[in-house]
Amino acid sequence: MAQNVLILGAAGQIARIVTQNLLSNTDANLVLYGRNLSSRITIADPNREKIIDGDFNDSQSLSDALQGIDIVYLNSMSSEKGTLNIIAALKKQHVNRIIGATIIGIYDEFGKKIGKWTKQNLSSTYIDEEIRSAKAVEQSGLEYTLLRLAWLYNDPQNHHFKLIPQGQTVNDVQVTRQAVADVIVKIIANNQDYINQSLAVVEPNTEFNKPSFY
């Protein structure tokens, strides 16, 4: 079990659930990082949590946040520049393990109908940034796990998920944030699992033409 975890983009919805789960189910110490974070979240356990305010382009704050860290969870990969800065900071501080949350579609792997719907409902600029960020992580030389997330919704009672390896078509269209958080915590707890793999995270039996909540 990694003892010191850095959560980048800690105010995000999935990141908040991951934080709660790690505090409840592990003995990990957490560094929570994000823009104006101290005014956006409240520490639950000051003995195990530390907040650092900063954005993904702030090299000094990133370096400070990475001191003594074993594993990093990156909650957003929507900026190639930010991702490259994070990679550089990890290498500078000799932190080698990263989990990154991106989207299904970076390899054009969604099935035909949901792939078309997704492209109609996400900007091409956003998709392109996610593609370039994922490539940067894959080519970084770090020990990475990319989690390609289906369309997200909240249901605290639904923790069902399926992991689909890179290279396979993905037809399931949605997944809960709670299930995604479970996946992230499992990988943090067993940080040698899924090294240098890119996995789609979906809810089984959701082969719809669009997400059920749209």
URGI-V107594 format. One record per residue. N is the residue number from 1. RES is the residue in three letters. PHI is phi in whole degrees, -180 to 180 (* if undefined). PSI is psi as a letter, one per 20 degrees, with the letter a starting at -180 (* if undefined). Layout:
# URGI-V107594
n: {N	N}
res: {RES	RES}
phi: {PHI	PHI}
psi: {PSI	PSI}
This chain:
# URGI-V107594
n: {1	2	3	4	5	6	7	8	9	10	11	12	13	14	15	16	17	18	19	20	21	22	23	24	25	26	27	28	29	30	31	32	33	34	35	36	37	38	39	40	41	42	43	44	45	46	47	48	49	50	51	52	53	54	55	56	57	58	59	60	61	62	63	64	65	66	67	68	69	70	71	72	73	74	75	76	77	78	79	80	81	82	83	84	85	86	87	88	89	90	91	92	93	94	95	96	97	98	99	100	101	102	103	104	105	106	107	108	109	110	111	112	113	114	115	116	117	118	119	120	121	122	123	124	125	126	127	128	129	130	131	132	133	134	135	136	137	138	139	140	141	142	143	144	145	146	147	148	149	150	151	152	153	154	155	156	157	158	159	160	161	162	163	164	165	166	167	168	169	170	171	172	173	174	175	176	177	178	179	180	181	182	183	184	185	186	187	188	189	190	191	192	193	194	195	196	197	198	199	200	201	202	203	204	205	206	207	208	209	210	211	212	213	214}
res: {MET	ALA	GLN	ASN	VAL	LEU	ILE	LEU	GLY	ALA	ALA	GLY	GLN	ILE	ALA	ARG	ILE	VAL	THR	GLN	ASN	LEU	LEU	SER	ASN	THR	ASP	ALA	ASN	LEU	VAL	LEU	TYR	GLY	ARG	ASN	LEU	SER	SER	ARG	ILE	THR	ILE	ALA	ASP	PRO	ASN	ARG	GLU	LYS	ILE	ILE	ASP	GLY	ASP	PHE	ASN	ASP	SER	GLN	SER	LEU	SER	ASP	ALA	LEU	GLN	GLY	ILE	ASP	ILE	VAL	TYR	LEU	ASN	SER	MET	SER	SER	GLU	LYS	GLY	THR	LEU	ASN	ILE	ILE	ALA	ALA	LEU	LYS	LYS	GLN	HIS	VAL	ASN	ARG	ILE	ILE	GLY	ALA	THR	ILE	ILE	GLY	ILE	TYR	ASP	GLU	PHE	GLY	LYS	LYS	ILE	GLY	LYS	TRP	THR	LYS	GLN	ASN	LEU	SER	SER	THR	TYR	ILE	ASP	GLU	GLU	ILE	ARG	SER	ALA	LYS	ALA	VAL	GLU	GLN	SER	GLY	LEU	GLU	TYR	THR	LEU	LEU	ARG	LEU	ALA	TRP	LEU	TYR	ASN	ASP	PRO	GLN	ASN	HIS	HIS	PHE	LYS	LEU	ILE	PRO	GLN	GLY	GLN	THR	VAL	ASN	ASP	VAL	GLN	VAL	THR	ARG	GLN	ALA	VAL	ALA	ASP	VAL	ILE	VAL	LYS	ILE	ILE	ALA	ASN	ASN	GLN	ASP	TYR	ILE	ASN	GLN	SER	LEU	ALA	VAL	VAL	GLU	PRO	ASN	THR	GLU	PHE	ASN	LYS	PRO	SER	PHE	TYR}
phi: {*	-66	-88	-123	-117	-104	-109	-94	82	-72	-85	-65	-62	-66	-59	-65	-67	-59	-58	-60	-65	-65	-66	-80	-118	-138	-108	-67	-97	-120	-109	-106	-126	178	-69	51	-67	-64	-98	-114	-133	-119	-68	-93	-137	-63	-77	-124	-122	-138	-103	-128	-81	172	-110	-74	-101	-95	-61	-68	-65	-63	-62	-62	-67	-87	-63	75	-83	-96	-151	-119	-112	-105	-84	-146	-124	-86	-132	-61	-60	-62	-63	-63	-65	-65	-58	-61	-67	-60	-65	-63	-96	60	-103	-110	-115	-138	-113	-123	-96	-129	-123	-68	125	-70	-113	56	-97	-66	-58	-57	-70	-72	-63	-64	-62	-62	-65	-77	-114	-125	-70	-63	-64	-62	-61	-63	-63	-64	-62	-68	-64	-63	-62	-61	-67	-63	-97	-77	84	-79	-84	-115	-133	-97	-111	-93	-94	-70	-62	-102	-150	-105	-160	-59	-92	-112	-117	-79	-149	-137	-104	-120	-67	-59	101	-105	-66	-114	-111	-72	-110	-145	-166	-82	-63	-65	-68	-60	-60	-60	-61	-61	-64	-61	-71	-61	-68	-125	-75	-96	-81	61	-69	57	-126	-119	-122	-76	-116	-135	-92	-60	64	-123	-83	-104	-78	-159	-57	-66	-95	-110}
psi: {p	p	h	o	p	p	o	p	l	i	i	q	g	g	h	g	g	g	g	g	g	g	h	h	i	r	k	q	p	p	p	p	p	r	p	k	h	h	j	h	r	p	p	h	n	i	i	i	q	p	p	p	p	r	r	i	j	n	g	g	h	g	g	g	h	i	p	j	q	h	q	p	p	o	i	p	k	j	o	g	g	g	g	h	h	g	g	g	g	g	h	h	j	k	p	i	p	p	p	p	o	b	q	p	i	i	j	l	i	q	r	g	g	h	g	g	g	g	h	h	j	q	q	h	g	g	g	h	g	g	g	h	g	g	h	g	g	h	j	h	i	r	o	q	p	p	o	o	p	a	p	q	r	p	n	i	i	o	k	p	q	p	p	p	q	q	i	q	q	p	h	p	i	r	q	q	h	g	g	g	h	g	g	g	h	g	h	g	h	m	j	j	q	k	p	l	q	o	p	p	o	r	p	q	k	l	m	r	i	r	q	i	j	*}
